[in-house]
Amino acid sequence: MNNWTSIRTDDTLKETVQHGNAAYPFAYYLENIWDFDFHCMDWHWHHELEFISVVEGTAICYAGTDMLKVPAGCGMFINSSVLHRFEATASALIPNIVFSPGLLAPENSLIYQKYILPVLHSRISWQLFSPQIAWQGQILDILAQIYRLQEQETDTELATLRLLLKLWDILVRNLDIPDGEKALARPDHRQARLQIMMQYIHDNYRTELTLEQIASAASVSKSSALQIFHSGIHLSPVAYLIQYRLTQAAGLLYTTRKPVSAIAQETGFASAGYFCRKFKERYQMSPKEYRAKKV
């Protein structure tokens, strides 16, 4: 069986895996984007902070409303609750850490209120790190130290926390956060509406859906729905609907022996021929080839 994997999320696209545990909410991962289903770590978000480095290949990241290419030797920070996605066109090795902001300091402490909350509540969705910029190179060096700790030693919690605090100090001193933002929560209205419409698609993808119905689910106009989808995930609502149907169909191809025509009908496609064309456009293989590859 092919050893591909995928990101698991709930209906709001929140990642369901627990990163670390309540006593030590920190996790380290050494992942290759190429190993994920369709070479993509699909749309997800989490309350934890995330830092990645790229040590091989190029990671393509969609974060907030932006698309970024992160080459080997560089890295990035993804803020709490930011919807994001990684993909790659070849092998892309990305060691990364995901941890709760509360690991750095208790939420009712001066440290948290003064140095952590302003970042969480800012409009900053992400920050790239390049070795050519001094402070960013320092962060990349600290990340490399953190990774080595997790890979080579035991009882690393204190040493890891010391490095995280050093990393955060450098980040906070160099991020450009306007004073007016420091007391304001980052607005989530557009993301909330996006997630409402995505959930509506998830719940009703088997039926014939229109743009008007999708927009109505979040009480917005059709033009607003188009803008929210394009700024959030760089797809139209209808394109996302087709993509989601194809994802569900791929799962059925893998887990059942149902005929392709039955799967097409079950996932909302008007005909098996149209389904097969769309499947091949997205995955560069036919449904039958996908099923054979997964066995």
C-alpha positions as CSV (number, residue, x, y, z in Angstrom):
1,M,0.0,0.0,0.0
2,N,1.3,3.5,-0.8
3,N,2.4,5.2,2.4
4,W,0.9,8.7,1.7
5,T,-0.6,10.6,4.5
6,S,-2.9,13.6,5.0
7,I,-3.8,16.5,7.4
8,R,-6.8,15.7,9.5
9,T,-9.2,18.5,10.3
10,D,-12.7,19.1,11.6
11,D,-15.5,20.9,9.7
12,T,-14.0,24.3,10.4
13,L,-10.6,23.1,9.0
14,K,-9.1,23.1,12.5
15,E,-6.4,20.5,12.7
16,T,-7.5,17.7,15.1
17,V,-4.1,16.3,16.0
18,Q,-2.9,17.3,19.5
19,H,0.6,18.9,19.4
20,G,2.4,17.7,22.5
21,N,0.2,17.4,25.5
22,A,-1.4,19.6,28.2
23,A,1.7,19.3,30.4
24,Y,4.1,20.2,27.6
25,P,2.3,21.6,24.5
26,F,5.2,21.4,22.1
27,A,5.8,19.0,19.1
28,Y,8.6,18.6,16.6
29,Y,8.0,17.1,13.2
30,L,10.4,16.2,10.4
31,E,8.1,16.0,7.3
32,N,8.5,15.9,3.6
33,I,5.6,17.6,1.8
34,W,6.1,15.2,-1.1
35,D,5.1,12.3,1.2
36,F,1.6,13.7,1.7
37,D,-1.4,12.8,-0.4
38,F,-1.1,14.6,-3.7
39,H,2.1,16.2,-2.4
40,C,0.1,18.7,-0.3
41,M,-0.5,19.4,3.4
42,D,-4.0,20.7,2.8
43,W,-5.8,23.7,4.3
44,H,-5.8,23.7,8.1
45,W,-5.3,26.0,11.1
46,H,-4.5,25.6,14.8
47,H,-4.3,27.8,17.9
48,E,-0.6,26.9,18.3
49,L,2.3,28.9,16.8
50,E,4.3,27.2,14.0
51,F,7.9,27.6,12.8
52,I,9.3,25.8,9.8
53,S,12.6,25.5,8.1
54,V,13.2,24.2,4.6
55,V,16.3,22.0,4.3
56,E,15.6,20.4,0.9
57,G,13.6,21.6,-2.1
58,T,11.1,24.4,-2.1
59,A,7.9,24.6,0.0
60,I,5.0,26.5,-1.5
61,C,2.9,28.0,1.3
62,Y,-0.5,29.6,1.2
63,A,-1.0,31.6,4.4
64,G,-3.6,34.1,5.1
65,T,-4.2,35.8,1.8
66,D,-0.7,35.2,0.4
67,M,1.2,32.6,-1.6
68,L,4.8,32.2,-0.7
69,K,7.7,30.1,-2.1
70,V,10.2,29.1,0.7
71,P,13.4,27.7,-0.7
72,A,16.0,25.5,1.0
73,G,17.9,27.5,3.7
74,C,14.9,29.7,4.5
75,G,12.0,29.3,6.9
76,M,8.8,30.9,8.1
77,F,6.6,31.7,11.1
78,I,2.8,31.1,10.9
79,N,0.8,32.9,13.5
80,S,-2.0,31.4,15.7
81,S,-5.3,30.6,14.0
82,V,-4.1,31.4,10.5
83,L,-5.5,29.2,7.7
84,H,-2.6,27.7,5.7
85,R,-1.5,25.0,3.3
86,F,1.8,23.6,2.1
87,E,2.5,22.0,-1.3
88,A,5.5,21.0,-3.3
89,T,6.4,20.1,-6.9
90,A,9.3,17.8,-5.8
91,S,10.8,16.5,-2.5
92,A,10.6,19.3,0.1
93,L,11.9,18.5,3.6
94,I,10.6,20.8,6.3
95,P,11.5,20.2,10.0
96,N,9.0,22.2,12.0
97,I,7.8,22.9,15.5
98,V,4.3,23.6,16.7
99,F,3.6,24.8,20.2
100,S,1.1,26.7,22.4
101,P,1.8,30.4,23.1
102,G,1.1,29.5,26.7
103,L,4.3,27.5,26.8
104,L,6.3,30.7,26.7
105,A,4.5,32.3,29.7
106,P,1.3,32.0,31.6
107,E,-1.6,33.8,30.0
108,N,-2.2,36.1,33.0
109,S,1.4,37.1,33.3
110,L,3.1,40.4,32.3
111,I,5.3,38.5,29.8
112,Y,2.3,37.0,28.0
113,Q,0.4,40.3,27.9
114,K,3.4,42.5,26.9
115,Y,5.3,40.2,24.5
116,I,3.0,37.4,23.2
117,L,-0.5,38.8,23.0
118,P,0.5,41.7,20.7
119,V,1.7,39.2,18.1
120,L,-1.3,37.0,18.4
121,H,-3.7,40.0,18.1
122,S,-1.7,41.6,15.2
123,R,-2.6,41.5,11.5
124,I,0.7,39.5,11.0
125,S,-0.3,36.1,9.5
126,W,3.3,35.0,8.7
127,Q,6.9,36.0,8.6
128,L,9.6,34.7,6.2
129,F,13.1,34.1,7.4
130,S,16.1,34.4,5.1
131,P,19.8,33.7,6.1
132,Q,20.7,36.9,4.3
133,I,19.0,39.1,6.9
134,A,20.9,39.1,10.2
135,W,18.0,38.7,12.7
136,Q,16.2,36.2,10.5
137,G,19.4,34.2,10.2
138,Q,19.7,34.1,14.0
139,I,16.2,32.7,14.2
140,L,17.0,30.0,11.6
141,D,20.1,29.1,13.6
142,I,18.0,28.8,16.8
143,L,15.5,26.6,15.0
144,A,18.3,24.3,13.8
145,Q,19.5,24.0,17.4
146,I,15.9,23.2,18.6
147,Y,15.6,20.5,15.9
148,R,19.0,18.9,16.9
149,L,17.9,18.8,20.5
150,Q,14.7,16.9,19.7
151,E,16.6,14.4,17.4
152,Q,19.6,13.7,19.5
153,E,18.9,14.1,23.2
154,T,16.4,13.3,25.9
155,D,15.1,15.5,28.8
156,T,15.3,18.5,26.4
157,E,12.4,20.5,27.8
158,L,14.3,23.2,29.7
159,A,16.9,23.6,26.9
160,T,14.1,23.8,24.3
161,L,12.2,26.4,26.3
162,R,15.3,28.5,26.7
163,L,15.8,28.5,23.0
164,L,12.1,29.2,22.3
165,L,12.3,32.3,24.5
166,K,15.5,33.5,22.8
167,L,13.8,33.0,19.4
168,W,10.6,34.8,20.5
169,D,12.6,37.7,21.9
170,I,14.4,38.2,18.5
171,L,11.1,37.9,16.6
172,V,9.1,40.4,18.8
173,R,11.9,42.9,18.6
174,N,12.0,42.8,14.8
175,L,8.3,42.4,13.8
176,D,6.7,45.6,12.6
177,I,3.5,45.8,14.7
178,P,1.8,49.2,14.6
179,D,1.0,50.6,18.1
180,G,-2.7,50.8,17.2
181,E,-2.9,47.1,16.6
182,K,-1.5,46.0,20.0
183,A,-4.8,46.3,21.8
184,L,-6.9,45.0,19.0
185,A,-7.7,41.4,18.2
186,R,-6.9,40.4,14.7
187,P,-10.3,40.4,12.9
188,D,-11.5,36.9,12.0
189,H,-14.8,37.8,10.3
190,R,-13.7,36.9,6.8
191,Q,-12.1,33.6,7.9
192,A,-15.2,32.8,9.9
193,R,-17.4,33.4,6.9
194,L,-15.0,31.4,4.7
195,Q,-15.2,28.4,7.1
196,I,-19.0,28.7,7.3
197,M,-19.2,28.4,3.5
198,M,-16.7,25.6,3.4
199,Q,-18.6,23.7,6.0
200,Y,-21.8,24.2,4.0
201,I,-20.0,22.7,1.0
202,H,-18.7,19.8,3.1
203,D,-22.3,19.1,4.3
204,N,-24.0,19.4,0.9
205,Y,-21.4,18.5,-1.8
206,R,-23.4,15.4,-2.9
207,T,-26.2,17.7,-4.1
208,E,-26.3,20.3,-6.9
209,L,-25.0,23.5,-5.4
210,T,-25.0,27.0,-6.7
211,L,-22.8,30.0,-5.9
212,E,-26.0,31.7,-4.5
213,Q,-26.6,28.9,-2.1
214,I,-23.0,28.8,-0.9
215,A,-23.0,32.6,-0.3
216,S,-26.4,32.5,1.5
217,A,-24.9,30.0,4.0
218,A,-22.8,32.9,5.4
219,S,-25.3,35.7,4.7
220,V,-23.1,37.4,2.1
221,S,-23.6,38.3,-1.5
222,K,-22.3,36.2,-4.4
223,S,-19.5,38.8,-5.1
224,S,-18.5,38.8,-1.5
225,A,-18.3,35.1,-1.5
226,L,-16.0,35.1,-4.5
227,Q,-13.8,37.7,-2.8
228,I,-13.7,35.8,0.5
229,F,-12.7,32.5,-1.2
230,H,-10.1,34.1,-3.5
231,S,-8.4,36.0,-0.7
232,G,-8.7,33.1,1.7
233,I,-7.8,30.0,-0.4
234,H,-7.1,31.4,-3.9
235,L,-10.0,29.5,-5.4
236,S,-13.6,30.3,-6.3
237,P,-16.4,28.7,-4.3
238,V,-17.3,26.4,-7.2
239,A,-13.7,25.4,-7.8
240,Y,-13.4,24.5,-4.2
241,L,-16.6,22.5,-4.4
242,I,-15.2,20.5,-7.3
243,Q,-11.9,20.0,-5.5
244,Y,-13.7,18.8,-2.3
245,R,-15.8,16.4,-4.4
246,L,-12.7,15.0,-6.0
247,T,-11.1,14.6,-2.6
248,Q,-14.1,12.6,-1.3
249,A,-14.1,10.6,-4.5
250,A,-10.4,9.7,-4.0
251,G,-11.2,8.5,-0.5
252,L,-14.0,6.2,-1.9
253,L,-11.7,4.9,-4.6
254,Y,-9.2,4.0,-1.9
255,T,-11.5,2.5,0.7
256,T,-14.2,0.8,-1.5
257,R,-14.6,-1.2,-4.6
258,K,-17.5,0.8,-5.9
259,P,-17.6,1.4,-9.6
260,V,-16.3,4.7,-10.8
261,S,-19.7,5.7,-12.1
262,A,-21.3,5.1,-8.7
263,I,-18.6,7.1,-7.0
264,A,-19.1,10.0,-9.5
265,Q,-22.8,10.1,-8.7
266,E,-22.3,9.7,-4.9
267,T,-19.9,12.7,-4.8
268,G,-22.1,15.1,-6.8
269,F,-20.8,14.9,-10.4
270,A,-23.4,15.1,-13.2
271,S,-21.7,12.3,-15.2
272,A,-18.9,9.8,-14.9
273,G,-17.2,11.2,-18.0
274,Y,-17.0,14.7,-16.4
275,F,-15.8,13.3,-13.1
276,C,-13.0,11.4,-14.9
277,R,-11.9,14.5,-16.8
278,K,-11.8,16.6,-13.6
279,F,-10.0,13.9,-11.6
280,K,-7.3,13.6,-14.2
281,E,-6.9,17.4,-14.5
282,R,-6.3,17.6,-10.8
283,Y,-4.3,14.5,-10.0
284,Q,-2.6,13.7,-13.3
285,M,-4.0,10.2,-13.3
286,S,-7.4,8.5,-14.0
287,P,-9.6,7.3,-11.1
288,K,-8.7,3.7,-12.0
289,E,-4.9,4.5,-12.0
290,Y,-5.3,6.1,-8.6
291,R,-7.1,3.1,-7.2
292,A,-4.4,0.8,-8.6
293,K,-1.7,3.0,-7.1
294,K,-3.2,2.9,-3.7
295,V,-3.5,-0.9,-3.6
